[in-house]
Amino acid sequence: GGNRTKAAELLGTSRVTLWKKISRYGIEVE
């Protein structure tokens, strides 16, 4: 299950980056 954890971490960080980009452009997300 190590790979799955790593994948989840990658998804988490990319999601945070996405949110930062989104909030920078002022797009509201629920």
C-alpha positions in Angstrom: 0.0 0.0 0.0 3.0 2.3 -0.1 2.4 3.4 -3.6 -1.2 4.3 -2.9 -0.1 6.5 0.0 2.4 8.3 -2.3 -0.3 8.7 -5.0 -2.6 10.2 -2.4 0.1 12.6 -1.3 0.7 13.7 -4.9 -3.0 14.2 -5.4 -3.2 16.2 -2.2 -0.4 18.6 -3.1 -1.6 19.1 -6.6 -5.1 19.8 -5.3 -3.7 22.4 -2.9 -1.8 24.0 -5.8 -5.0 24.0 -7.9 -6.9 25.7 -5.1 -4.2 28.3 -4.8 -4.4 29.0 -8.5 -8.2 29.1 -8.4 -8.3 31.5 -5.5 -5.7 33.7 -7.1 -8.1 34.1 -10.1 -11.0 34.7 -7.8 -13.0 31.7 -8.9 -15.3 30.4 -6.1 -15.4 26.7 -5.5 -17.9 24.9 -3.2 
